[in-house]
Amino acid sequence: MGGHIQRVVVNGVMSRWRWATSGVPLGSVLGPVLFMVFTNDLDGGIKCTLDDTSDTKLSGAVETPEGQDGIQRDLDRLGRWDRANLMRFNEAKGRVLHLGGGNPKHRSRLGVKNWGAAPKRRTWGCWG
């Protein structure tokens, strides 16, 4: 969609107004539908639980090294999807949420960036 103007704000500095040659206006009905069509195959081959309703979340129980390998395989699969579809996940925002007292706290990565552990916080009514 074209025919509208926009500007970008980075670190409080605003660009000049420019004509937008593509994009979907905020508040449109078609934009989210087209996004869902575009990402429809995101979970292809994923063995863990994938929630992509807002932020993409991959979850699984890790009780063995094989379980950790399974989560990493799914993360690698998502990494291949994002490169093939030219839609990059924000690797800097990725975190691992470790739950349970005896958790070995495996490291995971998406692409080349290793993720750190998320701070302990209350999530889904459980303490992590």
N, C-alpha and C positions, 0 to 999 in steps of 0.2 A: 504494500500500500504506500503510495506516495502522496504528495500534495500537502504535507504539513511540515512545520518547522520545529526544530528541537535544539537544545544545547546540552553540553555535558558539564558536570561539576566534579572536579577532582581536587581533593584536599582544600576545598573552599574556593578554588579558582574556577571561574566560569568561562567557558568558551563563547565565541560569538554564535549567534543564532544561525543555523544552516537549514537548508531544505533537506528533508529526509526523503531518500529515494526508495526506501523499503522499510518494512517493520509492520507491526500490528498495533493499532491504537489501544491504549489502556482502557479497560472496561468492555472490550469487545467480547462477543459470544464465540465467534469463530476462532479466535486466537488459541484459547485453551484446548478446543477440540482438535485443531490442527497439530498442536504440540503433542497431544495424546496419540494421534495417528503416527506422528514422527517417531515417538519413543515406544511404540507398541511392542517392538521386538527386543526391548532392553533386557527383559528377563529370560531370553532364550538360552536354555542350557544351564541356568542358575539353579543350584541345588539348595542353597540356603534360602532364608526368607528375605524377600526384597520388597520394601515399601517405598514406592516412588510417588506417593500422593502429594507430597510437598517437597521436602528435602529427601534425597535418596538415602535410604537406610538399608544396610545389609546386616542380617543378624543370624546367629547360629550358636548352638551350644558346643563348647570345646572341652571335651573331657580327655582327649588323646591327641598325640601329635598329628594323627591322620585327620582329626577334626579341624585343627589349625590349617593343615594343608588344604582341606576342602574350602575353607573360607578364603584362603589366599588364591586358590584356583578361580573362585568366583570373582574376586577382586581383579584378577588378571583378565578374566573374560569381560568385565565391565570396562577395563582399560582399553581392550581391543575394540569394544563397541564405540567408545568415545572417540578413538582415533579414526575409525572407519567412517563415522557419521559427522566428523568435524564439529562435535559438540563436547567441549572439554568439561570434565568435572573439576570443581575447585579443590585441587589436591591440598591446598593450604588449610582448608576448613575441615579436612578429614580427621577424625579422632576414633580411638578405640575405647569403648566403655567396658571395663572389666567388672564383673559382678561375682561375688562369692569370696569367702575368706581364703580358701586354698587355691585361688586362681593363679596359674603360673605366669599370667600376664604376657602372653605371646605378642610379638610385634607384627604389625601388618603394614602393607603399603598398597598404594594405588599408583601405578606408573613407577616412577623412580623415587618418589618421596615416601620415606618411612613415617608412619603416623605415631604421634605420642599418645599417651593415655589421656582420656578425658578426666577432668577433675571429678572427684566423688560428688555425686549429686543425687537428689531424689528423682527417680524416673519411674513412671508407670506404677507408682505406689510402693516401690521397693527401694531399699537403701542399698547403694552400691559402694 
